[in-house]
Amino acid sequence: MAPKQKTIYPWSRRNNIYDPPTPLDSLLESPLRTLIFYLHAILLYFRGTSFKPPRNKPAVRVVCISDTHCNKLPIPPGDLLIHAGDLTNAGTVEEIQAQIDWLDQQPHREKVFICGNHDSYFDPKSRKAEDKKKKLNFKSLHYLENKAITLKFKGGRKLKVYGSPDIPQCGGSDFAFQYQRHLAPWENRIPKDTDVLITHSPPRHHLDINLGCKSLLEEIWKVKPRLHVFGHIHSGHGREAVFWDKGQEAYERLMERKRGGIIMDLMPSFAWVDAVKVIWYGVKGILWQRLMVGPAGGNGGLMINAAVVYQSSTDVGNPVEVVEL
Protein backbone atom coordinates (compact mmCIF):
# COMPACT_ATOMS: atom_id res chain seq x y z
CA MET A 1 0.00 0.00 0.00
CA ALA A 2 1.45 3.35 -1.05
CA PRO A 3 1.85 6.02 1.65
CA LYS A 4 -0.59 8.91 1.66
CA GLN A 5 0.87 11.85 -0.25
CA LYS A 6 0.93 15.14 1.59
CA THR A 7 -1.03 18.04 0.09
CA ILE A 8 1.18 21.08 -0.45
CA TYR A 9 -0.46 24.51 -0.64
CA PRO A 10 1.30 27.80 -1.59
CA TRP A 11 1.29 28.77 2.09
CA SER A 12 2.37 25.37 3.42
CA ARG A 13 5.45 24.96 5.64
CA ARG A 14 7.18 21.65 6.31
CA ASN A 15 6.56 19.90 9.62
CA ASN A 16 10.17 18.94 10.37
CA ILE A 17 13.65 19.11 8.88
CA TYR A 18 13.33 15.62 7.38
CA ASP A 19 10.43 16.65 5.15
CA PRO A 20 11.34 18.36 1.86
CA PRO A 21 11.22 22.17 1.99
CA THR A 22 7.99 23.57 0.57
CA PRO A 23 8.16 26.32 -2.09
CA LEU A 24 7.42 28.88 0.62
CA ASP A 25 10.16 27.49 2.88
CA SER A 26 12.70 27.76 0.06
CA LEU A 27 11.69 31.25 -1.04
CA LEU A 28 11.76 32.67 2.48
CA GLU A 29 15.16 31.14 3.13
CA SER A 30 16.78 32.27 -0.12
CA PRO A 31 15.07 33.08 -3.45
CA LEU A 32 18.46 33.10 -5.19
CA ARG A 33 19.42 29.63 -4.02
CA THR A 34 15.95 28.33 -4.87
CA LEU A 35 16.26 29.67 -8.42
CA ILE A 36 19.74 28.20 -8.89
CA PHE A 37 18.69 24.87 -7.38
CA TYR A 38 16.08 24.39 -10.10
CA LEU A 39 18.22 25.89 -12.88
CA HIS A 40 21.08 23.56 -11.92
CA ALA A 41 18.75 20.56 -12.18
CA ILE A 42 17.58 21.72 -15.63
CA LEU A 43 21.16 22.25 -16.82
CA LEU A 44 22.14 18.76 -15.65
CA TYR A 45 19.16 17.30 -17.49
CA PHE A 46 20.15 18.86 -20.80
CA ARG A 47 23.79 18.02 -20.25
CA GLY A 48 22.94 14.35 -20.52
CA THR A 49 24.50 11.21 -19.08
CA SER A 50 27.66 11.76 -17.05
CA PHE A 51 29.21 8.44 -18.12
CA LYS A 52 28.52 5.31 -20.14
CA PRO A 53 29.54 1.65 -19.71
CA PRO A 54 32.61 0.45 -21.65
CA ARG A 55 31.83 -0.43 -25.27
CA ASN A 56 33.87 -3.62 -25.47
CA LYS A 57 32.65 -5.24 -22.24
CA PRO A 58 29.22 -6.09 -20.83
CA ALA A 59 27.63 -3.50 -18.57
CA VAL A 60 27.16 -4.26 -14.89
CA ARG A 61 23.55 -3.68 -13.86
CA VAL A 62 23.49 -2.22 -10.34
CA VAL A 63 20.27 -2.22 -8.31
CA CYS A 64 20.26 0.29 -5.44
CA ILE A 65 18.04 0.36 -2.35
CA SER A 66 18.31 1.91 1.09
CA ASP A 67 16.19 2.58 4.17
CA THR A 68 13.88 -0.39 3.81
CA HIS A 69 13.07 -0.18 7.55
CA CYS A 70 11.91 -3.82 7.81
CA ASN A 71 9.89 -3.58 4.57
CA LYS A 72 10.25 -6.21 1.86
CA LEU A 73 9.54 -5.09 -1.69
CA PRO A 74 9.95 -6.35 -5.27
CA ILE A 75 13.56 -5.93 -6.45
CA PRO A 76 14.43 -5.63 -10.17
CA PRO A 77 16.98 -8.13 -11.53
CA GLY A 78 20.61 -7.16 -11.92
CA ASP A 79 24.22 -8.14 -11.38
CA LEU A 80 24.91 -6.21 -8.17
CA LEU A 81 22.41 -5.43 -5.40
CA ILE A 82 23.36 -2.62 -3.01
CA HIS A 83 21.61 -1.77 0.26
CA ALA A 84 22.87 1.50 1.78
CA GLY A 85 21.69 1.00 5.34
CA ASP A 86 18.72 1.29 7.70
CA LEU A 87 17.54 -2.22 7.02
CA THR A 88 15.47 -2.07 10.21
CA ASN A 89 13.64 0.14 12.69
CA ALA A 90 14.83 -1.13 16.08
CA GLY A 91 18.16 -2.61 14.97
CA THR A 92 17.71 -5.94 16.74
CA VAL A 93 19.35 -9.16 15.59
CA GLU A 94 15.90 -10.56 14.79
CA GLU A 95 14.98 -7.63 12.53
CA ILE A 96 18.37 -7.52 10.81
CA GLN A 97 18.46 -11.27 10.16
CA ALA A 98 14.98 -11.11 8.60
CA GLN A 99 16.22 -8.46 6.17
CA ILE A 100 19.39 -10.44 5.40
CA ASP A 101 17.31 -13.56 4.72
CA TRP A 102 15.13 -11.57 2.31
CA LEU A 103 18.11 -10.06 0.50
CA ASP A 104 19.80 -13.46 0.32
CA GLN A 105 16.84 -14.77 -1.67
CA GLN A 106 17.38 -12.21 -4.43
CA PRO A 107 18.94 -13.59 -7.65
CA HIS A 108 21.71 -10.99 -8.07
CA ARG A 109 25.24 -12.30 -8.59
CA GLU A 110 26.64 -10.10 -5.82
CA LYS A 111 24.89 -8.47 -2.86
CA VAL A 112 26.53 -5.78 -0.73
CA PHE A 113 25.15 -3.87 2.25
CA ILE A 114 26.16 -1.45 4.96
CA CYS A 115 24.26 -0.62 8.11
CA GLY A 116 22.49 2.61 8.98
CA ASN A 117 21.92 4.50 12.20
CA HIS A 118 18.77 2.44 12.93
CA ASP A 119 20.70 -0.84 12.65
CA SER A 120 21.95 -0.56 16.23
CA TYR A 121 23.40 -4.06 16.56
CA PHE A 122 26.37 -3.36 14.28
CA ASP A 123 27.81 -0.67 16.57
CA PRO A 124 28.91 -2.08 19.96
CA LYS A 125 28.15 1.34 21.50
CA SER A 126 24.48 1.20 20.48
CA ARG A 127 23.90 -2.57 20.61
CA LYS A 128 21.00 -3.62 22.82
CA ALA A 129 21.86 -5.62 25.94
CA GLU A 130 19.75 -8.61 24.90
CA ASP A 131 21.66 -8.82 21.59
CA LYS A 132 25.23 -8.61 22.87
CA LYS A 133 25.87 -12.36 22.66
CA LYS A 134 23.89 -12.98 19.48
CA LYS A 135 25.40 -13.45 16.01
CA LEU A 136 24.20 -12.75 12.48
CA ASN A 137 24.46 -15.04 9.46
CA PHE A 138 25.30 -12.90 6.42
CA LYS A 139 24.73 -15.83 4.03
CA SER A 140 25.51 -14.68 0.46
CA LEU A 141 25.81 -11.00 1.39
CA HIS A 142 28.98 -8.92 1.73
CA TYR A 143 28.82 -6.61 4.76
CA LEU A 144 31.08 -3.55 4.48
CA GLU A 145 32.06 -1.49 7.50
CA ASN A 146 34.80 0.96 6.54
CA LYS A 147 36.36 -1.48 4.12
CA ALA A 148 36.56 -2.25 0.40
CA ILE A 149 35.94 -5.34 -1.68
CA THR A 150 36.65 -6.06 -5.35
CA LEU A 151 33.82 -7.90 -7.09
CA LYS A 152 34.08 -9.80 -10.37
CA PHE A 153 31.39 -9.89 -13.04
CA LYS A 154 30.88 -11.41 -16.48
CA GLY A 155 33.19 -10.38 -19.28
CA GLY A 156 36.10 -9.83 -16.91
CA ARG A 157 34.52 -6.75 -15.33
CA LYS A 158 35.69 -5.79 -11.85
CA LEU A 159 34.32 -3.16 -9.50
CA LYS A 160 35.99 -1.96 -6.31
CA VAL A 161 33.28 -1.20 -3.76
CA TYR A 162 33.88 0.71 -0.51
CA GLY A 163 31.25 0.97 2.20
CA SER A 164 30.93 2.96 5.41
CA PRO A 165 27.96 3.47 7.78
CA ASP A 166 29.11 6.65 9.54
CA ILE A 167 26.71 9.61 9.75
CA PRO A 168 26.62 13.06 11.38
CA GLN A 169 24.90 12.86 14.77
CA CYS A 170 21.12 12.92 14.47
CA GLY A 171 19.86 10.97 17.48
CA GLY A 172 20.57 9.39 20.83
CA SER A 173 22.85 6.60 22.00
CA ASP A 174 20.65 3.95 20.36
CA PHE A 175 21.71 5.20 16.90
CA ALA A 176 24.77 3.55 15.36
CA PHE A 177 28.02 5.04 14.06
CA GLN A 178 27.39 8.74 14.71
CA TYR A 179 29.98 11.50 14.77
CA GLN A 180 29.81 15.18 15.68
CA ARG A 181 28.87 17.25 12.63
CA HIS A 182 31.77 19.70 13.06
CA LEU A 183 34.33 16.88 12.75
CA ALA A 184 35.97 15.73 9.51
CA PRO A 185 36.12 11.94 9.91
CA TRP A 186 36.25 11.12 6.19
CA GLU A 187 39.67 12.55 5.43
CA ASN A 188 41.82 10.03 3.50
CA ARG A 189 39.53 7.11 4.38
CA ILE A 190 38.12 6.19 0.99
CA PRO A 191 40.52 4.38 -1.39
CA LYS A 192 41.34 6.56 -4.39
CA ASP A 193 40.57 3.72 -6.83
CA THR A 194 37.02 3.18 -5.56
CA ASP A 195 34.50 2.58 -8.36
CA VAL A 196 31.38 2.33 -6.20
CA LEU A 197 31.06 4.18 -2.90
CA ILE A 198 28.33 3.23 -0.43
CA THR A 199 27.63 5.47 2.55
CA HIS A 200 24.55 5.85 4.69
CA SER A 201 24.93 9.62 4.86
CA PRO A 202 24.54 11.77 1.76
CA PRO A 203 27.24 14.29 0.89
CA ARG A 204 26.40 17.94 1.50
CA HIS A 205 24.17 19.65 -1.10
CA HIS A 206 23.40 16.54 -3.14
CA LEU A 207 20.03 14.81 -2.65
CA ASP A 208 20.20 15.67 1.04
CA ILE A 209 17.70 18.56 1.64
CA ASN A 210 20.63 20.37 3.26
CA LEU A 211 21.36 17.66 5.86
CA GLY A 212 24.34 15.91 4.26
CA CYS A 213 27.95 15.82 5.42
CA LYS A 214 30.41 18.48 4.26
CA SER A 215 33.42 16.34 5.19
CA LEU A 216 32.12 13.51 3.00
CA LEU A 217 31.65 15.91 0.08
CA GLU A 218 35.23 17.12 0.41
CA GLU A 219 36.54 13.56 0.38
CA ILE A 220 34.59 12.38 -2.65
CA TRP A 221 36.01 15.29 -4.64
CA LYS A 222 39.38 13.56 -4.17
CA VAL A 223 38.07 10.10 -5.08
CA LYS A 224 35.46 10.93 -7.75
CA PRO A 225 33.75 7.51 -7.68
CA ARG A 226 31.77 6.49 -10.73
CA LEU A 227 28.78 5.69 -8.52
CA HIS A 228 27.94 6.90 -5.01
CA VAL A 229 24.95 5.23 -3.33
CA PHE A 230 23.52 6.49 -0.05
CA GLY A 231 20.24 7.00 1.79
CA HIS A 232 19.34 8.21 5.30
CA ILE A 233 17.49 11.33 4.09
CA HIS A 234 14.32 9.77 2.71
CA SER A 235 13.08 13.02 1.17
CA GLY A 236 16.25 13.32 -0.90
CA HIS A 237 15.48 10.20 -2.95
CA GLY A 238 16.58 10.32 -6.57
CA ARG A 239 19.68 10.54 -8.73
CA GLU A 240 22.01 13.34 -9.76
CA ALA A 241 24.79 13.43 -12.34
CA VAL A 242 28.07 14.96 -11.19
CA PHE A 243 30.83 16.23 -13.47
CA TRP A 244 33.44 17.41 -10.92
CA ASP A 245 33.90 20.74 -12.70
CA LYS A 246 33.88 24.47 -11.91
CA GLY A 247 30.12 24.64 -12.31
CA GLN A 248 29.63 22.03 -9.60
CA GLU A 249 32.15 23.84 -7.40
CA ALA A 250 30.22 27.10 -7.78
CA TYR A 251 26.90 25.37 -7.07
CA GLU A 252 28.18 23.75 -3.87
CA ARG A 253 29.83 26.98 -2.75
CA LEU A 254 26.61 28.94 -3.28
CA MET A 255 24.53 26.39 -1.40
CA GLU A 256 27.00 26.47 1.49
CA ARG A 257 26.88 30.26 1.90
CA LYS A 258 24.96 31.72 4.81
CA ARG A 259 21.32 32.33 3.99
CA GLY A 260 19.97 35.80 4.64
CA GLY A 261 16.47 35.70 3.24
CA ILE A 262 14.88 37.84 0.55
CA ILE A 263 16.48 41.17 1.52
CA MET A 264 20.05 39.85 1.60
CA ASP A 265 19.58 38.10 -1.75
CA LEU A 266 18.72 41.43 -3.38
CA MET A 267 22.04 42.95 -2.33
CA PRO A 268 25.27 42.50 -4.34
CA SER A 269 27.34 39.63 -2.94
CA PHE A 270 29.62 36.75 -3.88
CA ALA A 271 26.53 34.56 -3.93
CA TRP A 272 25.51 36.26 -7.18
CA VAL A 273 28.97 35.58 -8.61
CA ASP A 274 28.56 31.90 -7.83
CA ALA A 275 25.06 31.91 -9.33
CA VAL A 276 26.35 33.34 -12.61
CA LYS A 277 29.15 30.76 -12.65
CA VAL A 278 26.66 27.91 -12.20
CA ILE A 279 24.72 29.10 -15.25
CA TRP A 280 27.82 29.89 -17.36
CA TYR A 281 29.59 26.59 -16.74
CA GLY A 282 26.32 24.71 -17.03
CA VAL A 283 25.61 26.09 -20.51
CA LYS A 284 29.25 25.57 -21.47
CA GLY A 285 29.01 21.97 -20.26
CA ILE A 286 25.89 21.35 -22.33
CA LEU A 287 27.57 22.63 -25.49
CA TRP A 288 30.71 20.56 -24.82
CA GLN A 289 28.70 17.45 -24.04
CA ARG A 290 26.45 17.75 -27.07
CA LEU A 291 28.99 18.90 -29.65
CA MET A 292 32.20 17.15 -28.57
CA VAL A 293 31.46 14.20 -26.27
CA GLY A 294 27.93 13.24 -27.27
CA PRO A 295 24.82 13.03 -25.06
CA ALA A 296 25.42 9.40 -24.10
CA GLY A 297 28.54 9.74 -22.05
CA GLY A 298 31.25 11.65 -20.28
CA ASN A 299 33.78 11.19 -17.52
CA GLY A 300 31.66 12.13 -14.54
CA GLY A 301 29.79 10.16 -11.93
CA LEU A 302 26.34 9.51 -10.53
CA MET A 303 24.95 10.02 -7.05
CA ILE A 304 21.91 8.01 -5.98
CA ASN A 305 19.84 8.49 -2.85
CA ALA A 306 18.26 5.05 -2.80
CA ALA A 307 15.87 5.46 0.16
CA VAL A 308 12.71 3.53 -0.66
CA VAL A 309 10.49 4.82 2.14
CA TYR A 310 8.52 8.02 1.71
CA GLN A 311 9.73 11.21 3.39
CA SER A 312 9.78 10.93 7.20
CA SER A 313 7.64 7.77 7.24
CA THR A 314 8.64 4.11 7.20
CA ASP A 315 6.21 3.25 4.38
CA VAL A 316 7.59 2.29 0.98
CA GLY A 317 6.86 5.04 -1.53
CA ASN A 318 10.00 5.62 -3.62
CA PRO A 319 11.06 3.52 -6.62
CA VAL A 320 14.12 1.28 -6.68
CA GLU A 321 17.03 2.89 -8.57
CA VAL A 322 18.86 0.92 -11.29
CA VAL A 323 21.99 1.99 -13.19
CA GLU A 324 24.38 0.33 -15.63
CA LEU A 325 28.13 0.73 -15.10
C-alpha positions in Angstrom: 0.0 0.0 0.0 1.5 3.4 -1.1 1.8 6.0 1.6 -0.6 8.9 1.7 0.9 11.8 -0.3 0.9 15.1 1.6 -1.0 18.0 0.1 1.2 21.1 -0.5 -0.5 24.5 -0.6 1.3 27.8 -1.6 1.3 28.8 2.1 2.4 25.4 3.4 5.4 25.0 5.6 7.2 21.7 6.3 6.6 19.9 9.6 10.2 18.9 10.4 13.6 19.1 8.9 13.3 15.6 7.4 10.4 16.7 5.1 11.3 18.4 1.9 11.2 22.2 2.0 8.0 23.6 0.6 8.2 26.3 -2.1 7.4 28.9 0.6 10.2 27.5 2.9 12.7 27.8 0.1 11.7 31.3 -1.0 11.8 32.7 2.5 15.2 31.1 3.1 16.8 32.3 -0.1 15.1 33.1 -3.4 18.5 33.1 -5.2 19.4 29.6 -4.0 15.9 28.3 -4.9 16.3 29.7 -8.4 19.7 28.2 -8.9 18.7 24.9 -7.4 16.1 24.4 -10.1 18.2 25.9 -12.9 21.1 23.6 -11.9 18.7 20.6 -12.2 17.6 21.7 -15.6 21.2 22.3 -16.8 22.1 18.8 -15.6 19.2 17.3 -17.5 20.2 18.9 -20.8 23.8 18.0 -20.3 22.9 14.3 -20.5 24.5 11.2 -19.1 27.7 11.8 -17.1 29.2 8.4 -18.1 28.5 5.3 -20.1 29.5 1.7 -19.7 32.6 0.4 -21.7 31.8 -0.4 -25.3 33.9 -3.6 -25.5 32.6 -5.2 -22.2 29.2 -6.1 -20.8 27.6 -3.5 -18.6 27.2 -4.3 -14.9 23.5 -3.7 -13.9 23.5 -2.2 -10.3 20.3 -2.2 -8.3 20.3 0.3 -5.4 18.0 0.4 -2.4 18.3 1.9 1.1 16.2 2.6 4.2 13.9 -0.4 3.8 13.1 -0.2 7.6 11.9 -3.8 7.8 9.9 -3.6 4.6 10.2 -6.2 1.9 9.5 -5.1 -1.7 10.0 -6.3 -5.3 13.6 -5.9 -6.4 14.4 -5.6 -10.2 17.0 -8.1 -11.5 20.6 -7.2 -11.9 24.2 -8.1 -11.4 24.9 -6.2 -8.2 22.4 -5.4 -5.4 23.4 -2.6 -3.0 21.6 -1.8 0.3 22.9 1.5 1.8 21.7 1.0 5.3 18.7 1.3 7.7 17.5 -2.2 7.0 15.5 -2.1 10.2 13.6 0.1 12.7 14.8 -1.1 16.1 18.2 -2.6 15.0 17.7 -5.9 16.7 19.3 -9.2 15.6 15.9 -10.6 14.8 15.0 -7.6 12.5 18.4 -7.5 10.8 18.5 -11.3 10.2 15.0 -11.1 8.6 16.2 -8.5 6.2 19.4 -10.4 5.4 17.3 -13.6 4.7 15.1 -11.6 2.3 18.1 -10.1 0.5 19.8 -13.5 0.3 16.8 -14.8 -1.7 17.4 -12.2 -4.4 18.9 -13.6 -7.7 21.7 -11.0 -8.1 25.2 -12.3 -8.6 26.6 -10.1 -5.8 24.9 -8.5 -2.9 26.5 -5.8 -0.7 25.2 -3.9 2.2 26.2 -1.5 5.0 24.3 -0.6 8.1 22.5 2.6 9.0 21.9 4.5 12.2 18.8 2.4 12.9 20.7 -0.8 12.6 22.0 -0.6 16.2 23.4 -4.1 16.6 26.4 -3.4 14.3 27.8 -0.7 16.6 28.9 -2.1 20.0 28.1 1.3 21.5 24.5 1.2 20.5 23.9 -2.6 20.6 21.0 -3.6 22.8 21.9 -5.6 25.9 19.8 -8.6 24.9 21.7 -8.8 21.6 25.2 -8.6 22.9 25.9 -12.4 22.7 23.9 -13.0 19.5 25.4 -13.4 16.0 24.2 -12.8 12.5 24.5 -15.0 9.5 25.3 -12.9 6.4 24.7 -15.8 4.0 25.5 -14.7 0.5 25.8 -11.0 1.4 29.0 -8.9 1.7 28.8 -6.6 4.8 31.1 -3.6 4.5 32.1 -1.5 7.5 34.8 1.0 6.5 36.4 -1.5 4.1 36.6 -2.3 0.4 35.9 -5.3 -1.7 36.6 -6.1 -5.3 33.8 -7.9 -7.1 34.1 -9.8 -10.4 31.4 -9.9 -13.0 30.9 -11.4 -16.5 33.2 -10.4 -19.3 36.1 -9.8 -16.9 34.5 -6.8 -15.3 35.7 -5.8 -11.8 34.3 -3.2 -9.5 36.0 -2.0 -6.3 33.3 -1.2 -3.8 33.9 0.7 -0.5 31.2 1.0 2.2 30.9 3.0 5.4 28.0 3.5 7.8 29.1 6.7 9.5 26.7 9.6 9.7 26.6 13.1 11.4 24.9 12.9 14.8 21.1 12.9 14.5 19.9 11.0 17.5 20.6 9.4 20.8 22.8 6.6 22.0 20.6 4.0 20.4 21.7 5.2 16.9 24.8 3.5 15.4 28.0 5.0 14.1 27.4 8.7 14.7 30.0 11.5 14.8 29.8 15.2 15.7 28.9 17.3 12.6 31.8 19.7 13.1 34.3 16.9 12.8 36.0 15.7 9.5 36.1 11.9 9.9 36.3 11.1 6.2 39.7 12.5 5.4 41.8 10.0 3.5 39.5 7.1 4.4 38.1 6.2 1.0 40.5 4.4 -1.4 41.3 6.6 -4.4 40.6 3.7 -6.8 37.0 3.2 -5.6 34.5 2.6 -8.4 31.4 2.3 -6.2 31.1 4.2 -2.9 28.3 3.2 -0.4 27.6 5.5 2.6 24.6 5.9 4.7 24.9 9.6 4.9 24.5 11.8 1.8 27.2 14.3 0.9 26.4 17.9 1.5 24.2 19.7 -1.1 23.4 16.5 -3.1 20.0 14.8 -2.7 20.2 15.7 1.0 17.7 18.6 1.6 20.6 20.4 3.3 21.4 17.7 5.9 24.3 15.9 4.3 27.9 15.8 5.4 30.4 18.5 4.3 33.4 16.3 5.2 32.1 13.5 3.0 31.6 15.9 0.1 35.2 17.1 0.4 36.5 13.6 0.4 34.6 12.4 -2.7 36.0 15.3 -4.6 39.4 13.6 -4.2 38.1 10.1 -5.1 35.5 10.9 -7.8 33.7 7.5 -7.7 31.8 6.5 -10.7 28.8 5.7 -8.5 27.9 6.9 -5.0 25.0 5.2 -3.3 23.5 6.5 0.0 20.2 7.0 1.8 19.3 8.2 5.3 17.5 11.3 4.1 14.3 9.8 2.7 13.1 13.0 1.2 16.2 13.3 -0.9 15.5 10.2 -2.9 16.6 10.3 -6.6 19.7 10.5 -8.7 22.0 13.3 -9.8 24.8 13.4 -12.3 28.1 15.0 -11.2 30.8 16.2 -13.5 33.4 17.4 -10.9 33.9 20.7 -12.7 33.9 24.5 -11.9 30.1 24.6 -12.3 29.6 22.0 -9.6 32.2 23.8 -7.4 30.2 27.1 -7.8 26.9 25.4 -7.1 28.2 23.7 -3.9 29.8 27.0 -2.8 26.6 28.9 -3.3 24.5 26.4 -1.4 27.0 26.5 1.5 26.9 30.3 1.9 25.0 31.7 4.8 21.3 32.3 4.0 20.0 35.8 4.6 16.5 35.7 3.2 14.9 37.8 0.5 16.5 41.2 1.5 20.0 39.9 1.6 19.6 38.1 -1.7 18.7 41.4 -3.4 22.0 43.0 -2.3 25.3 42.5 -4.3 27.3 39.6 -2.9 29.6 36.8 -3.9 26.5 34.6 -3.9 25.5 36.3 -7.2 29.0 35.6 -8.6 28.6 31.9 -7.8 25.1 31.9 -9.3 26.3 33.3 -12.6 29.1 30.8 -12.7 26.7 27.9 -12.2 24.7 29.1 -15.2 27.8 29.9 -17.4 29.6 26.6 -16.7 26.3 24.7 -17.0 25.6 26.1 -20.5 29.3 25.6 -21.5 29.0 22.0 -20.3 25.9 21.3 -22.3 27.6 22.6 -25.5 30.7 20.6 -24.8 28.7 17.4 -24.0 26.4 17.8 -27.1 29.0 18.9 -29.7 32.2 17.1 -28.6 31.5 14.2 -26.3 27.9 13.2 -27.3 24.8 13.0 -25.1 25.4 9.4 -24.1 28.5 9.7 -22.0 31.3 11.6 -20.3 33.8 11.2 -17.5 31.7 12.1 -14.5 29.8 10.2 -11.9 26.3 9.5 -10.5 24.9 10.0 -7.0 21.9 8.0 -6.0 19.8 8.5 -2.9 18.3 5.0 -2.8 15.9 5.5 0.2 12.7 3.5 -0.7 10.5 4.8 2.1 8.5 8.0 1.7 9.7 11.2 3.4 9.8 10.9 7.2 7.6 7.8 7.2 8.6 4.1 7.2 6.2 3.3 4.4 7.6 2.3 1.0 6.9 5.0 -1.5 10.0 5.6 -3.6 11.1 3.5 -6.6 14.1 1.3 -6.7 17.0 2.9 -8.6 18.9 0.9 -11.3 22.0 2.0 -13.2 24.4 0.3 -15.6 28.1 0.7 -15.1 
